[in-house]
Each structure stands twice: as structure tokens, then as C-alpha cells.
């Protein structure tokens, strides 16, 4: 086999998934502690802010307005996050209550009551070439509503919990998401065209922010010793439940989007925004809503779900992107043949 033919061989393993696995391994062997962990948290915050700055600079105000006013899409994401997920969570918690510790079962239901993620939802929507403006609005609105809705749902469905409005969470959303996006919109007339010509920059920030989140999440779990608090059987049961819930929601949102006639771009935004749960919002909320409980057990389901959704959605995003490429090639071929 010649060297020229070797260059045309494509490896079956996706490079981004390899990076994800390498990041997990790095966090397991070299988790961040103390001052180093604080630097990693600052890096995650900066990466998220940069990501939304770039989105703001690239997206036209008209596109953002259309995304926000796309009420059918927003309703689909809201229904998945705050209706479908809680219903699935109630059923799962009732089924698992006789077999798992009470705090762990509480954590599974609590996970289903959380808002969607923001950065990874939008990053994966971008990677999959979906409707990024709609995803930006959906994920941001979900997080803002979740600050109030999650404590209300916890108080209704978990009698032992008390809830309240988290001003800190609201301030963090405003500082990390809204403010950078507004700044990006303001500087768009000067840098927007340049960013559109250098799409690789935004793509790098997309993937880089996801890798940083994975590293920070796994590092925190290793340092807290979460994995040593459970038997292998209980850990496997929680992971299997998380995967089952994730698969159910992804398939439901995907089929519902197609049944309701959404475009592929809208379907991508609905699937990625409607199937996520935010660990970044969940852990601070859990500390407030569950005083006196084994917090490590309560947040364990969302930590595992967080990792599962990143891996599954990375695979799904690449499949969507590949399908979009193939559709584009097919359309171009049909135009040339006419």
C-alpha cells in the first residue's frame, strides 16, 4: 500500500470522542485539587463566556429574534425539560425505591427536575449544524426558569425538601451567558464577517468548552470520593437508569419533532436542548434544597447523567453533521444533473 493511499484511509474512531475519553482518563489520574481546581473552574467560566461572546458576534439580531419567537420549538423543549423528564423521574424513583438507598433515589428524581444545560446544548447543536439561535434561546430560558421552577417541583414531588429562589444562580447565568452574548452582538458589525470566514475558531471553542466541563466534573467526583460511597451494584443501577432515561427522552423528542414536521435544524436543537440536565445548576441547588442529607449520593445521578449525555450527544452530533454533509452533497449532485 502506497503512502498516498494511506493518507485517504479514515479511522473508524471519531477524534473528538478520543479526546473525551482521554480527558476522563486525565481527570481520573490527575484530578485537580485546591488552588488548581479553582483555576480550572475559572478556565471553564472563561471558556463559556468566550463561547457566548463568539455566538453573539456571529449571529444576526434577526436570527436571534426568530429563534426566540419560534414558540413551537420552545414549547417542545420546555415540555421535555419540565413535563416529560419529571414524569419519567417519578416513575423511575417509584420503581427503584425498594432497591436503592433513599438519598440515591431522591437524587434520580431531583436530576429529572433540573433545567437543561446551556453551553453543551448549544455546542452540540452547533457541531451538528442545527438551529443555534433557537438552541441558545431554549437553553438560556430553560436555565433562567429552572432557578424558580426546580425548587417548586422539588417541593411538590419531594416532601422532605424545601426550596427557594437562587439569586446567585441567576447572577451566574447573567454574567456567563447573557452579558458576553450582548457584548458579542454589540461588536458584531466589526468582527462578525471575520468570524464567519473563520468558522474553525468557534468550532474549537465549542469542543474545548465541552472538554473542560468533562475534566472539571470528573475531577470534582474523584476528589470528593463519590465513587467509593456505593456498591458496584448500586452504581451500575444508577448508571443504567441514567442511560435509560436519556435514551427515552432522546428518542421521544426526535420522533415527536419529526411527527410535528420540524426541520432537521429545529429537530437537532430540540433533541440536544430537551435531553440535557445541568450539573452546574444541580449541585448548587442540591446543597440548598437538601440540607442534612447525604449530598454526595443525591448529586451522584446527575454527575453520571452529565457524563453520559456528553458522550452520547457527542456521537449523535457527529452523526447529524455527517448526515447533513451527505444531504448537501446529494443536493449539489441533483442540481448539477439538472
Steps between C-alpha positions, in 0.01 A plus 500: 500500500646835398538804724248694288233235554570496873415867519147431374417237766253627758523362850169361633550677835386862526782729612274700732387186684865401541561842654206449735629163617850641542358787706318257731819297543696815575247607766508152658881495522562870561189656657528865591507590866502816704639801317539306175128413506418868540709578191317230303164644608615844386608350167157341454332831579725681252443238228123523540512881490718489188265251338201730545698805399579327169140389456381854561751636250403245232121497530296775341242672724231385257602136545494537880153657487371221277644239736334659802165534321506140375235411758434148374865403543527674838184320617646165399819559699308631801264200495791258485692671781220570745226249410647188337810482719312542832245236396779255414676588825194427713451160334871412532518604867192295590642195324845529662396599853502141637850430364715811547585732791238771553736790429611337175138461387439862597798595286357321196171690528682827575707455184180485293379831648806703402521750213681423178869568454596811308852477365502134397147517351605785274844356430356167383227677299775697327711189436194325354421808287162559655301813583750673730294819564202292612726277712657806661159637594363162613794410721529847653126532571498146645778593743339828598162333560667210679630729773138537612330191354738236636448597868124506440506154340722370781257632762206336318658162425743460789323572826822510703651782299469870540570741217568858416610739229875497440617853425858374465402260223315781321802726528731229365275445198494873434877534537607192303237494227293813456771762542756338261227441242390865517861614464535270199190654344642848557836422334343295220519782238880496531584132549194304377612459139852395608363234735276359228808461279685325786237252618774269635554742788145461631517125440817479711337695783193272478705187550744657741222614734351148506839344580557748783158424648570125488839542666363725776204268566705181524767672708237614751361148526843349556598753768169464687535120499148456368581170330607336828166558674304241301503132423569397144142380463349830613735697278410281202129542572528879507703507180255266326209719614673814374566342161142371474356843585734671253417255221126530564506880488724518191283255306179671614615851405642378169184315396271778626699761305468301178132423562428871549680591179801691636798553271821306562663813645212544746498129585868520592437795734201326661686172554813656648326763714214275610713203607753675725516558875732755655749378758632855535157614620412174674781470752463855647122455512535164675716655772218746574199275450624193691663611826585211729491239223791302352571757231753276326234234437241754388728660240650172378219429246539841338880460491468167320223634275718799415781278376259270316328784318832644386617170351166407345440847359855517362427187297156628400632844400762346272235276340273798439790697351596209273141466383485873428820471294360207305171684437693802378705290259183330373327836444804636317512191279130535418548865403795418273303224329212731408 
